[in-house]
Structure formats: structure tokens, C-alpha cells
Amino acid sequence: MDKSVDLTRMARLKRSFKYIYLFIALFCGDSMALADSAEDYFADGIAQYKKPDLDAALVDFNQAIDIKPDFADAYDARGWVKQSRGDLNGALVDYDKCLQLNPSFFKAYVSRAICKQALGDSDGALADFNQAIQLNPGLAVSYYDRAKIKQSRNDVDGAFADYAKAIELKSDYPEAYNNRGLLKAAQHDLVGAIADYDQAIALNPKSFAAYANRGYAKFQNNDLEGSLTDCNKAIEMSPTSFQPYMYRSYVETKMGDPISAKADLFKAIELDPRAKKLMETQGADSSPH
């Protein structure tokens, strides 16, 4: 017999028992039984979300909330599902409800901040990250995410401080090192940027972005051979990303290989038309003619 059929039947049988359990609880007026059943649906929803089976997770979280309308964790979790499905406004409503029920739920502030950021509300996102950090100052990801907002708002000092705090709390945080490297490069601290990219790569050797960023920093620092090696590695790891091709075209131009440079630039533009505008912004002297 097909194992998947057996699992499907077991899942249906489990749900049937839940419905019987709910009926008995309602008939007998057993509020504790209802609460337990809501927790069961919540646990099932978490398991479905991790698979991920977002449709099944949504059904389970809906059931948990129907049974227990003041279940703050279930609203937060349902918000994750809606956000993962692209329903940002629906997710925001759930996060609002969660925090109305439990104003001290710092994780919901983080969830809502990420949602607001995706909706373009950077002020609201920043306020929610501030509140999350006030409630739980020991969570590295809150500082990391707040740093990204500050970075996008050109609050360089604030972003530096938050990346530093994230790294202090979580020393093995490759994304924080990579992003801090971008900040340092923008401030013309190429040696510092390369050191941060080195650390990001040491922590996560599969980070093509760190290789690409280090390649560009090395190009700016006139280490053409090192830049070429990093760009080649980034392309090997992620052949559909346009930035490594664009950076490699800069290197090839300075190394006196205009044919390869043009081929790489055309490839970058083919992958993403933004490459042409970025090339113009970063300087015509480094681009193939």
C-alpha cells in the first residue's frame, strides 16, 4: 500500500477525532477541553508551516482562533502564513490583533515591523523594531533588521551601531558582517569592508553575495586579480545574478580585455536591465566602451 495514502488517511482520522472531541466539549460545556483543542490546532499549524504547507497551516490557525478568539500566538502565527502568501495587509491585521491581546509580545513587534517594511512604511517598521528591542534587548536579529532600515534611510551611524550590536550578540552572523561591509565600502573604508566580507565568507562559504561584494571592493582597491577570482566564484555559485558579471566587466576593462568585458556587461543587462543604470552610477571609467 502507498505510504502517502496511509499518511493521508491517518491525517483525516486525526481530524475526525478532533471534531468528535470538540463536539463533546461543546455539549458538556468543558472550556478547558476547548482550550486544549485550540492548542492542538496551533501545534498542527506550526508543523504545517515548517513543511511548508501554507494552505494547511492557515486552516489550522483559523481553527485555533475560532475556538479560542483571544489566542495571541495564533494571530501572530497566522500573520506569518498570510505574509508568506503575499497577503501583507491581512498579516498586518493579525499582528495588530496579537499585540492588542498581548502588548508585551516582542516577537509580534518584529513580525509586524518586517511586514510594515515590506509595505513601504519604514517609520512604522522602525517604531516596531524599537519596541521589540525595548522589550527584549538581547535578540540579535532585531538589531540587524533595524540596521537595514537605518541603512536605507542613510542613518549611517545608527546602522553601524546596530550591526555592531547584532555581531556582539551573535558573533557568527554572516549577514551582519556582509551588510556592515557594504556600509564601510560606501564610506570608502575598503580595507574594513574587505575584512567584514572575509568574515562573512568564513562563516558562510556559500554566500555568493559576500564574494561579489568583496570582488567589487577589491576592484575599487585596485586588487584586480583578487577581484577577478571573487567575481568568478560568485558567478560559479549564482550564475543568474547580474552583479558579479557587472563587477567582472569592470575588472576585465582595467585588465585590457574589452571583448570579455562587453560580453559580461551584456550578460548582466540580459539578467537584469538595472545593470546598465548601476554601471553608469558607479562610473563610466570602470565600464567597457
C-alpha positions in Angstrom: 0.0 0.0 0.0 1.2 3.5 -0.9 2.7 5.1 2.3 1.4 8.6 1.2 -2.2 7.2 1.1 -1.7 5.8 4.6 -0.5 9.2 5.9 -3.4 11.0 4.3 -5.9 8.6 5.9 -4.2 9.0 9.3 -4.4 12.8 9.0 -8.1 12.5 8.1 -8.7 10.2 11.1 -6.9 12.5 13.4 -9.1 15.4 12.3 -12.2 13.3 12.7 -11.2 12.6 16.4 -10.7 16.3 16.9 -14.2 17.1 15.6 -15.6 14.5 18.0 -13.6 15.9 20.8 -14.9 19.4 20.0 -18.5 18.2 19.9 -18.2 16.6 23.3 -16.5 19.7 24.7 -19.2 21.9 23.4 -22.0 19.6 24.6 -20.5 19.2 28.1 -19.5 22.9 28.4 -15.9 21.9 29.0 -14.0 25.2 28.4 -10.6 23.6 29.3 -11.2 21.0 26.6 -11.8 23.7 24.1 -8.6 25.5 25.0 -6.6 22.3 24.7 -8.1 21.7 21.3 -7.1 25.2 20.2 -3.6 24.4 21.3 -3.7 21.2 19.2 -4.7 23.1 16.1 -2.0 25.6 16.8 0.7 22.9 17.1 -0.5 21.3 13.9 -0.4 24.7 12.2 3.2 25.2 13.2 4.1 21.8 11.9 2.4 22.5 8.6 4.1 25.9 8.3 7.5 24.3 8.8 6.9 21.8 5.9 5.9 24.2 4.4 2.2 23.7 3.6 0.9 27.2 4.0 -2.7 26.3 3.0 -2.9 23.6 5.7 -1.3 25.9 8.2 -3.8 28.6 7.5 -6.7 26.2 8.1 -5.2 25.1 11.4 -4.6 28.6 12.7 -8.1 29.6 11.6 -9.5 26.7 13.6 -7.4 27.6 16.7 -8.6 31.2 16.6 -12.3 30.1 16.0 -12.1 28.0 19.1 -10.1 30.5 21.2 -10.5 34.1 19.9 -8.1 35.5 22.5 -5.2 33.2 21.3 -2.5 35.8 20.7 0.2 33.4 19.5 -2.2 32.0 16.9 -2.8 35.5 15.4 0.9 36.1 15.2 1.4 32.7 13.5 -1.4 33.3 11.1 0.2 36.6 10.3 3.4 34.7 9.3 1.3 32.5 7.0 -0.5 35.4 5.4 2.7 37.3 4.9 4.3 34.2 3.3 1.4 34.0 0.9 1.8 37.7 0.0 -1.3 38.9 1.9 0.6 41.7 3.7 -2.5 43.7 4.7 -4.1 40.6 6.1 -0.9 39.8 8.1 -0.8 43.3 9.5 -4.4 42.9 10.8 -3.4 39.7 12.6 -0.2 41.3 14.1 -2.3 44.2 15.3 -4.8 41.8 17.0 -2.0 39.8 18.5 -0.5 42.9 20.1 -3.9 44.2 21.2 -4.2 40.9 23.1 -0.6 40.8 24.4 1.2 44.2 24.2 4.4 42.6 25.6 4.8 40.0 22.7 8.1 41.3 21.3 8.2 38.7 18.5 4.9 40.1 17.1 6.5 43.6 17.0 9.4 42.1 15.0 6.9 40.3 12.7 4.8 43.5 12.2 8.0 45.6 11.6 9.0 43.3 8.8 5.5 43.4 7.3 5.4 47.2 7.5 8.8 47.5 5.9 7.5 45.3 3.0 4.5 47.7 2.7 6.9 50.7 2.5 6.1 52.0 6.0 9.7 52.5 7.2 8.7 54.8 10.0 6.2 52.2 11.4 8.8 49.4 10.9 11.4 51.4 12.8 9.0 52.2 15.7 8.1 48.4 16.0 11.8 47.4 16.0 12.4 50.0 18.7 9.6 48.5 20.8 10.8 44.9 20.2 14.3 45.9 21.3 13.0 47.7 24.4 11.1 44.5 25.3 13.9 42.1 24.5 17.3 43.8 24.1 19.1 40.5 23.7 17.8 39.5 20.2 20.5 40.0 17.5 18.1 39.8 14.6 16.1 42.8 15.8 19.3 45.0 15.7 20.2 43.5 12.3 16.8 44.3 10.8 16.7 47.8 12.4 20.1 48.4 11.0 18.9 47.6 7.4 16.1 50.2 7.8 18.6 52.8 9.2 20.9 52.0 6.3 18.1 52.6 3.8 17.4 55.9 5.4 21.1 57.0 5.3 21.4 56.9 9.0 25.0 55.6 8.7 26.0 56.0 12.4 22.8 54.3 13.6 23.2 51.4 11.1 26.8 50.9 12.2 25.8 50.8 15.8 23.1 48.3 15.2 25.2 46.0 13.1 27.9 46.1 15.8 25.3 45.2 18.4 24.0 42.4 16.3 27.5 41.0 15.9 28.2 41.4 19.6 25.1 39.4 20.5 25.7 36.8 17.7 29.3 36.6 16.6 28.5 34.0 13.9 26.2 36.4 11.9 27.5 36.4 8.3 24.6 38.6 7.0 25.5 41.3 9.6 29.2 41.2 8.6 28.3 41.4 4.9 25.9 44.4 5.3 28.4 46.2 7.6 31.0 45.7 4.8 28.6 47.4 2.4 28.4 50.4 4.8 32.2 50.5 5.2 32.7 50.4 1.4 30.2 53.3 1.0 32.3 55.2 3.5 35.4 54.4 1.4 36.8 52.2 4.1 37.7 49.4 1.6 40.2 47.6 4.0 37.5 47.5 6.7 34.9 46.4 4.2 37.1 43.6 2.8 37.7 42.4 6.4 34.0 42.2 7.0 33.4 40.3 3.8 36.2 37.9 4.7 34.4 37.2 8.0 31.1 36.7 6.2 32.6 34.2 3.9 34.4 32.4 6.7 31.1 32.0 8.5 29.1 31.1 5.3 31.3 29.9 2.4 28.2 29.6 0.2 27.4 33.4 0.3 27.7 34.4 -3.3 26.8 38.0 -2.3 29.8 38.3 0.0 32.1 37.1 -2.7 30.5 39.5 -5.2 30.8 42.4 -2.8 34.4 41.5 -1.8 35.2 41.3 -5.5 33.9 44.8 -6.1 35.7 46.2 -3.0 39.0 44.6 -4.2 38.4 46.1 -7.7 38.0 49.6 -6.0 41.1 48.8 -4.0 43.0 48.0 -7.3 43.4 44.3 -6.5 42.4 43.2 -9.9 43.5 39.5 -9.6 41.7 39.1 -6.3 38.6 40.8 -7.6 38.5 38.5 -10.7 38.8 35.4 -8.5 36.0 36.6 -6.3 33.7 37.5 -9.2 34.4 34.1 -10.8 33.5 32.4 -7.6 30.3 34.4 -7.2 29.2 33.6 -10.8 30.0 29.9 -10.3 27.8 29.9 -7.2 24.9 32.0 -8.6 25.1 32.2 -12.4 21.7 34.0 -12.7 22.8 37.0 -10.5 23.7 40.1 -12.5 26.1 41.9 -10.1 29.1 39.5 -10.4 29.0 39.8 -14.2 28.9 43.6 -14.0 31.8 43.7 -11.5 33.8 41.3 -13.6 33.3 43.5 -16.6 34.9 46.4 -14.7 37.9 44.2 -13.9 38.3 43.0 -17.4 38.2 46.5 -18.7 41.0 47.6 -16.5 42.9 44.4 -17.3 42.7 45.3 -21.0 40.2 42.7 -22.1 37.4 44.8 -23.7 35.8 41.8 -25.5 35.2 39.8 -22.3 34.2 43.0 -20.5 31.4 43.7 -23.1 30.2 40.1 -23.0 29.9 40.2 -19.2 28.1 43.6 -19.3 25.7 42.3 -21.9 25.1 39.2 -19.8 24.5 41.4 -16.7 21.9 43.6 -18.6 20.3 40.4 -20.0 19.8 39.1 -16.5 18.6 42.5 -15.1 18.3 45.8 -17.0 19.2 47.6 -13.8 22.8 46.7 -14.5 23.1 49.5 -17.1 21.9 52.2 -14.8 24.1 50.9 -11.9 27.1 50.8 -14.2 26.5 54.5 -15.1 26.1 55.4 -11.4 29.3 53.6 -10.4 31.4 55.4 -13.0 32.0 55.2 -16.7 35.7 54.9 -16.2 35.3 51.3 -14.9 32.8 50.2 -17.6 33.6 48.8 -21.1 33.2 51.1 -24.0 
